[in-house]
Amino acid sequence: MDYKFMHPAEQIVLTINRIYRKQMTTTSGGNLSIMDSDGNIWITPSGIDKGALTPSDICKVEPDGTVIGKHKPSVELPFHRLVYQTRPEVKAVVHAHSPSLVSFSLIRKSPDTRIIPTTRLVCGKVGIARYEVPGSMELGRAIADEFKKGYDVVLMENHGVVTCGKDLFDAFMKFETLERCAKLDITAKLLGKALPLTQEQIELANEKGRTQLGEFIPAEISSKEKEIRNKMCTLIHRAYDQDLFSSTMGTFSERLGEDSFIITPYGKDRKHLEPQDLVRVDHGWREAGKSPSRSALLHKMIYEKHPEINAIVVAQPTNILAFGITRTEIDSRTIPESYIKIRDLVRLPYGTNIKTPEAVVEKISKKNPVVLIENDSVIAVGGTLIEAFDALEVVEFTANTLIHGGLIGQIVKITDEEVEVINKAFNLD
């Protein structure tokens, strides 16, 4: 889906509905705006159900202040105006009351954006605007003062968050990325102390996938390839809806043939990926005009080493990553399904997938199909795409139950004798 060909009112409706359905704002909370090339501000209306907006509900505010539309513009229009005046390069603003970020706003601190590299790289540092009455010019000035310092993301004390961007998707991506980071930070605190990355480690993430691949033009698209592309998009959308993926984080690939696979693209919205957006990689060459995920070379190495593996998924689920950023032990020998599916979870230090990917390749297998890269991601593999996806779901489910189980009592693990019975019953030896 290409936002730049959509009318501003359509972009706003698509995005606010998405925010609402992901429970990152309430029926009456939050507002979005776009500054068009004529200097008009298109903005959500005041007091209208955020879960049922249509393009005709969006207000247009002309440069002279004339309002065009059937509703009043958001009461927060003053701070939107001030952000655009303060930062002329900004073309979109997102304001919402997402649960985890509001929690941080109540303690008047920002989440630690150093616990995973993506957040700092996408959002930068986070500003904090002093508390003022919603809708007031004082609030607008408090927010504008923070944006004037160069922040693209500003937490509002006891209120919510504001992000800005070169377009609406850019602003939304920063908002969603920071909310996920806040949720991860809170979850990690249930386990112990989160260990943040150094600036050098964060910058290491920029090295991922830096090797350039040559281009080729496919001679044909087989029925098998079409089937893989459609099936993969279905699971990508499911992964997004289940919070296993975010708008730009999360990768699937599936083997197409000898030294050939289909993989998700880099930097494209996972929520709206279509079959033609996916990228074919043949013999280390990428489909012309497309950019594959930056983990494409790691996928290629796994397929070359493990002919029994036909699908790979890389994701950043909240619960299992919380174990990775706190270095807390996770034991699959607590739930039979978890042990059967993921066996002994492999853990590797941050940066392994970038500096020494061969270590990932050596550790992962169908017998041990899940690798946790600390402060980074989870890699799951399978003989089929659904097997790899199931492994990802199971490890996140396991982490979730361990966190909540630990809050209510002492977790009892399956005994060695009971594990041996499972091994025999399911031929796991």
C-alpha positions as CSV (number, residue, x, y, z in Angstrom):
1,M,0.0,0.0,0.0
2,D,1.5,3.4,-1.1
3,Y,0.4,6.2,1.2
4,K,1.6,8.9,-1.2
5,F,-1.2,8.2,-3.6
6,M,-3.9,8.4,-1.0
7,H,-5.9,11.5,-0.1
8,P,-4.9,13.0,3.3
9,A,-8.4,12.2,4.7
10,E,-8.1,8.6,3.6
11,Q,-4.6,8.3,5.2
12,I,-5.9,9.6,8.5
13,V,-8.9,7.3,8.6
14,L,-6.8,4.3,7.8
15,T,-4.2,5.1,10.4
16,I,-6.5,6.1,13.3
17,N,-8.7,3.0,12.7
18,R,-5.5,1.0,12.9
19,I,-4.4,2.7,16.1
20,Y,-7.9,2.2,17.7
21,R,-8.2,-1.5,16.7
22,K,-4.8,-2.2,18.2
23,Q,-6.1,-0.7,21.4
24,M,-3.5,2.1,21.3
25,T,-6.1,4.8,21.9
26,T,-9.7,5.1,23.0
27,T,-12.9,6.1,21.3
28,S,-12.5,9.8,22.2
29,G,-8.7,9.9,22.6
30,G,-6.0,10.9,20.2
31,N,-5.8,12.9,17.1
32,L,-3.9,12.8,13.8
33,S,-3.1,15.5,11.2
34,I,-1.4,16.0,7.9
35,M,0.0,19.2,6.4
36,D,-0.5,19.1,2.6
37,S,1.5,20.9,-0.1
38,D,-0.9,23.8,-0.1
39,G,-0.4,24.4,3.6
40,N,-3.8,23.0,4.7
41,I,-4.0,20.9,7.9
42,W,-6.2,17.8,7.6
43,I,-7.1,16.7,11.1
44,T,-9.4,14.3,13.0
45,P,-12.6,15.8,14.4
46,S,-13.5,16.5,18.0
47,G,-15.8,14.2,19.9
48,I,-16.4,11.7,17.0
49,D,-15.9,7.9,17.5
50,K,-12.3,7.0,16.5
51,G,-13.4,3.5,15.7
52,A,-15.9,4.6,13.0
53,L,-14.4,7.5,11.2
54,T,-14.8,8.0,7.5
55,P,-13.0,10.4,5.1
56,S,-15.9,12.7,5.2
57,D,-15.5,13.2,8.9
58,I,-11.9,14.6,8.6
59,C,-11.6,18.4,8.9
60,K,-9.6,20.6,6.6
61,V,-8.1,23.8,8.2
62,E,-6.9,26.3,5.6
63,P,-3.8,28.5,6.3
64,D,-6.1,31.4,7.2
65,G,-7.9,29.3,9.8
66,T,-11.0,28.6,7.8
67,V,-12.4,25.2,8.8
68,I,-14.0,23.1,6.1
69,G,-16.0,20.0,7.1
70,K,-19.1,18.8,8.9
71,H,-17.4,18.7,12.4
72,K,-15.2,20.8,14.6
73,P,-11.5,20.0,14.4
74,S,-9.8,18.3,17.3
75,V,-9.4,20.5,20.4
76,E,-5.7,19.7,20.1
77,L,-5.4,21.7,16.8
78,P,-3.3,24.4,18.6
79,F,-0.4,22.1,19.2
80,H,-0.5,20.5,15.8
81,R,-0.3,24.0,14.3
82,L,2.6,24.9,16.5
83,V,4.5,21.7,15.7
84,Y,4.2,22.5,11.9
85,Q,5.3,26.1,12.6
86,T,8.3,25.0,14.7
87,R,9.4,22.2,12.3
88,P,8.6,23.2,8.7
89,E,9.9,19.9,7.4
90,V,7.3,18.0,9.4
91,K,4.3,16.9,7.3
92,A,2.3,14.7,9.8
93,V,1.6,14.5,13.5
94,V,0.3,11.6,15.6
95,H,-1.0,12.0,19.1
96,A,-2.5,9.0,21.0
97,H,-3.0,7.6,24.5
98,S,-1.4,4.2,24.2
99,P,-1.5,2.2,27.5
100,S,2.2,1.6,28.0
101,L,3.3,5.1,27.1
102,V,0.6,6.7,29.2
103,S,1.9,4.6,32.1
104,F,5.4,6.1,31.6
105,S,3.8,9.6,31.3
106,L,2.3,9.1,34.8
107,I,5.8,8.6,36.3
108,R,7.1,11.4,34.0
109,K,9.9,9.3,32.6
110,S,10.4,7.9,29.1
111,P,10.9,4.2,28.3
112,D,14.5,3.1,27.9
113,T,15.0,3.2,24.1
114,R,18.3,1.4,24.4
115,I,17.0,-2.0,25.3
116,I,16.6,-3.0,21.7
117,P,18.4,-1.2,18.8
118,T,15.4,-0.6,16.6
119,T,13.7,1.8,19.0
120,R,16.7,4.2,19.3
121,L,17.3,3.9,15.5
122,V,13.7,4.7,14.6
123,C,12.7,7.1,17.4
124,G,15.9,8.7,18.5
125,K,15.9,10.2,22.0
126,V,12.5,11.1,23.5
127,G,11.6,14.5,24.8
128,I,9.2,15.1,27.7
129,A,6.7,18.0,27.6
130,R,5.6,19.5,30.9
131,Y,2.0,19.0,32.0
132,E,-0.6,21.6,30.7
133,V,-4.3,21.6,30.2
134,P,-5.4,19.5,27.1
135,G,-6.3,21.8,24.2
136,S,-4.6,24.8,25.7
137,M,-2.0,27.1,24.0
138,E,0.2,26.4,27.0
139,L,0.2,22.7,26.1
140,G,0.9,23.6,22.5
141,R,3.9,25.7,23.5
142,A,5.2,23.0,25.9
143,I,5.1,20.4,23.1
144,A,6.6,22.8,20.4
145,D,9.4,23.6,22.8
146,E,10.5,20.0,22.8
147,F,10.1,19.5,19.1
148,K,12.3,22.7,18.7
149,K,15.1,20.8,20.4
150,G,15.0,18.3,17.5
151,Y,13.0,15.4,19.1
152,D,10.6,13.6,16.8
153,V,8.9,11.9,19.7
154,V,7.6,13.8,22.8
155,L,6.0,12.2,25.8
156,M,3.4,14.4,27.5
157,E,3.3,14.3,31.3
158,N,0.2,12.6,32.6
159,H,-1.3,12.5,29.1
160,G,0.1,10.6,26.1
161,V,2.6,10.9,23.3
162,V,3.1,13.0,20.2
163,T,5.3,12.0,17.2
164,C,6.0,13.7,13.9
165,G,7.3,12.6,10.6
166,K,8.0,13.3,6.9
167,D,4.6,11.6,6.3
168,L,1.8,10.0,8.3
169,F,3.3,6.5,8.1
170,D,6.7,7.8,9.3
171,A,5.0,9.4,12.3
172,F,2.9,6.3,13.0
173,M,5.9,4.0,12.8
174,K,7.7,6.1,15.5
175,F,4.6,6.0,17.7
176,E,4.1,2.2,17.3
177,T,7.8,1.5,17.8
178,L,8.0,3.5,21.0
179,E,4.8,1.9,22.4
180,R,6.2,-1.6,21.8
181,C,9.4,-0.5,23.5
182,A,7.4,0.8,26.5
183,K,5.5,-2.4,26.7
184,L,8.7,-4.4,26.6
185,D,10.4,-2.2,29.2
186,I,7.4,-2.8,31.6
187,T,7.3,-6.5,30.9
188,A,11.1,-6.8,31.6
189,K,10.6,-5.1,34.9
190,L,8.4,-8.1,36.0
191,L,11.5,-10.3,35.5
192,G,14.3,-8.2,36.7
193,K,16.7,-5.6,35.5
194,A,16.8,-4.7,31.8
195,L,20.3,-4.5,30.4
196,P,20.4,-1.7,27.9
197,L,22.7,-1.6,24.8
198,T,25.7,0.7,24.5
199,Q,25.6,3.3,21.6
200,E,28.3,1.2,19.9
201,Q,26.0,-1.9,20.1
202,I,23.0,0.1,18.8
203,E,25.0,1.3,15.8
204,L,26.1,-2.2,15.1
205,A,22.5,-2.9,14.0
206,N,23.2,-0.6,11.0
207,E,25.7,-3.1,9.8
208,K,23.0,-5.8,9.3
209,G,22.6,-6.7,5.7
210,R,25.0,-4.0,4.4
211,T,26.3,-6.3,1.7
212,Q,24.7,-5.4,-1.6
213,L,23.0,-8.1,-3.7
214,G,23.0,-8.0,-7.4
215,E,19.6,-7.8,-9.3
216,F,17.9,-10.2,-11.6
217,I,14.6,-10.1,-13.5
218,P,12.5,-13.3,-13.0
219,A,11.7,-15.0,-16.3
220,E,8.5,-16.3,-14.9
221,I,6.5,-16.7,-11.7
222,S,5.5,-20.4,-11.1
223,S,2.3,-21.6,-9.5
224,K,4.4,-22.7,-6.5
225,E,5.9,-19.2,-6.1
226,K,2.4,-17.6,-6.3
227,E,1.2,-20.0,-3.6
228,I,4.1,-19.2,-1.3
229,R,3.6,-15.4,-1.8
230,N,-0.1,-15.6,-0.9
231,K,0.4,-17.9,2.0
232,M,3.2,-15.8,3.4
233,C,1.2,-12.6,3.3
234,T,-1.6,-14.3,5.2
235,L,0.7,-15.3,8.0
236,I,2.5,-11.9,8.0
237,H,-0.8,-10.2,8.5
238,R,-1.7,-12.6,11.3
239,A,1.7,-12.0,12.9
240,Y,1.0,-8.3,12.9
241,D,-2.5,-8.7,14.4
242,Q,-1.0,-10.8,17.1
243,D,1.7,-8.3,18.0
244,L,4.4,-10.7,16.9
245,F,5.4,-8.2,14.2
246,S,5.2,-4.4,14.0
247,S,4.7,-2.2,11.0
248,T,8.3,-2.6,9.9
249,M,9.8,-5.3,12.1
250,G,9.4,-9.0,11.4
251,T,10.6,-11.2,8.6
252,F,9.3,-14.4,6.9
253,S,11.0,-16.5,4.3
254,E,10.3,-19.8,2.6
255,R,12.5,-21.9,0.4
256,L,11.4,-21.9,-3.3
257,G,13.9,-24.2,-4.8
258,E,17.7,-24.9,-4.7
259,D,19.4,-21.7,-3.5
260,S,16.1,-19.7,-4.0
261,F,13.7,-18.3,-1.5
262,I,11.0,-15.7,-1.0
263,I,11.4,-13.1,1.8
264,T,9.7,-10.1,3.2
265,P,11.0,-6.7,1.9
266,Y,12.9,-4.1,4.0
267,G,11.0,-1.1,5.3
268,K,7.6,-1.9,4.0
269,D,4.4,-1.9,6.2
270,R,3.8,-5.5,7.4
271,K,0.1,-4.7,8.0
272,H,-0.6,-4.2,4.3
273,L,2.0,-6.3,2.5
274,E,0.8,-7.9,-0.7
275,P,2.2,-10.8,-2.7
276,Q,3.9,-8.6,-5.2
277,D,5.8,-6.8,-2.4
278,L,7.7,-9.9,-1.4
279,V,11.2,-10.4,-2.7
280,R,12.6,-13.4,-4.5
281,V,16.3,-14.2,-3.9
282,D,18.1,-16.5,-6.3
283,H,21.7,-17.6,-5.9
284,G,22.4,-14.5,-3.9
285,W,20.7,-12.1,-6.3
286,R,17.6,-10.1,-5.5
287,E,14.5,-9.5,-7.6
288,A,15.0,-6.3,-9.5
289,G,13.7,-3.1,-8.0
290,K,13.1,-4.6,-4.6
291,S,15.0,-4.5,-1.3
292,P,14.8,-7.8,0.8
293,S,14.9,-7.9,4.6
294,R,18.4,-7.1,5.9
295,S,18.6,-10.6,7.3
296,A,18.4,-12.1,3.8
297,L,22.0,-13.3,3.9
298,L,21.5,-15.1,7.2
299,H,18.4,-16.8,5.7
300,K,20.5,-17.9,2.8
301,M,23.2,-19.3,5.1
302,I,20.6,-21.3,7.1
303,Y,19.0,-22.8,3.9
304,E,22.5,-23.8,2.6
305,K,23.5,-25.5,5.8
306,H,20.1,-27.1,6.6
307,P,18.3,-28.8,3.7
308,E,15.6,-30.0,6.1
309,I,14.7,-26.3,6.9
310,N,12.3,-24.8,4.4
311,A,11.0,-21.7,6.3
312,I,12.3,-19.1,8.7
313,V,10.7,-16.3,10.8
314,V,12.4,-13.5,12.6
315,A,10.4,-11.4,15.1
316,Q,10.5,-9.3,18.3
317,P,7.7,-10.6,20.5
318,T,7.4,-8.8,23.8
319,N,7.4,-11.6,26.3
320,I,10.3,-13.7,25.0
321,L,12.4,-10.6,24.3
322,A,11.9,-9.6,28.0
323,F,13.8,-12.7,28.9
324,G,16.5,-11.7,26.4
325,I,17.0,-8.2,27.7
326,T,17.1,-9.2,31.4
327,R,19.2,-12.4,30.7
328,T,16.5,-14.4,32.7
329,E,16.6,-18.1,32.3
330,I,13.7,-19.6,30.3
331,D,13.0,-23.3,30.5
332,S,10.7,-25.0,28.1
333,R,10.4,-28.0,30.5
334,T,7.4,-26.5,32.1
335,I,4.6,-27.2,29.5
336,P,4.6,-30.4,27.4
337,E,3.7,-28.6,24.2
338,S,6.5,-26.1,24.8
339,Y,9.1,-28.8,25.3
340,I,7.9,-30.8,22.3
341,K,7.9,-27.8,20.0
342,I,11.0,-25.8,21.0
343,R,13.0,-28.3,23.0
344,D,16.1,-26.6,24.5
345,L,15.9,-22.9,23.7
346,V,19.2,-21.6,22.3
347,R,20.4,-18.2,23.5
348,L,23.1,-16.2,21.8
349,P,24.6,-12.8,22.8
350,Y,23.5,-9.6,21.1
351,G,25.2,-9.0,17.8
352,T,25.8,-12.7,17.0
353,N,23.5,-12.6,14.0
354,I,25.4,-9.6,12.6
355,K,29.1,-10.3,13.5
356,T,29.2,-14.1,13.4
357,P,26.0,-15.4,11.7
358,E,27.7,-18.7,11.2
359,A,27.2,-19.3,15.0
360,V,23.4,-18.9,14.5
361,V,23.5,-21.3,11.6
362,E,25.4,-23.9,13.7
363,K,23.1,-23.7,16.6
364,I,19.7,-23.7,14.9
365,S,18.1,-26.9,13.6
366,K,14.8,-28.7,13.3
367,K,15.6,-30.3,16.6
368,N,16.3,-26.9,18.3
369,P,14.2,-24.6,16.1
370,V,14.3,-21.4,18.1
371,V,17.2,-19.1,18.8
372,L,16.9,-16.1,21.1
373,I,19.3,-13.2,20.2
374,E,19.6,-11.2,23.4
375,N,18.2,-7.6,23.1
376,D,17.4,-8.2,19.4
377,S,15.1,-10.9,18.1
378,V,13.8,-14.5,18.0
379,I,14.6,-16.7,15.0
380,A,12.4,-19.7,14.4
381,V,12.6,-22.4,11.7
382,G,10.6,-25.3,10.4
383,G,10.0,-27.7,7.6
384,T,7.1,-25.6,6.5
385,L,6.1,-22.0,7.0
386,I,3.3,-22.9,9.4
387,E,5.8,-25.0,11.5
388,A,8.2,-22.0,11.8
389,F,5.3,-19.7,12.7
390,D,4.0,-22.2,15.3
391,A,7.4,-22.4,16.9
392,L,7.4,-18.6,17.2
393,E,3.9,-18.6,18.7
394,V,4.8,-21.3,21.2
395,V,8.0,-19.7,22.5
396,E,6.1,-16.4,23.0
397,F,3.2,-18.3,24.7
398,T,5.7,-20.0,26.9
399,A,7.4,-16.8,27.9
400,N,4.0,-15.2,28.6
401,T,2.9,-18.0,30.9
402,L,6.2,-18.1,32.8
403,I,6.0,-14.4,33.5
404,H,2.5,-14.6,34.8
405,G,3.0,-17.9,36.6
406,G,5.9,-16.4,38.4
407,L,3.7,-13.5,39.6
408,I,1.2,-15.8,41.3
409,G,3.4,-18.5,42.8
410,Q,6.4,-20.9,42.5
411,I,6.7,-22.5,39.0
412,V,7.0,-26.3,39.1
413,K,9.0,-27.7,36.2
414,I,8.5,-31.1,34.6
415,T,10.8,-33.7,36.1
416,D,13.6,-35.4,34.2
417,E,11.6,-38.7,34.4
418,E,8.5,-36.9,33.0
419,V,10.7,-35.4,30.2
420,E,12.0,-38.9,29.3
421,V,8.4,-40.2,29.0
422,I,7.6,-37.3,26.6
423,N,10.8,-38.1,24.6
424,K,9.7,-41.7,24.1
425,A,6.0,-40.9,23.4
426,F,6.9,-38.4,20.7
427,N,10.1,-40.0,19.4
428,L,12.2,-36.9,20.3
429,D,15.4,-38.7,21.0
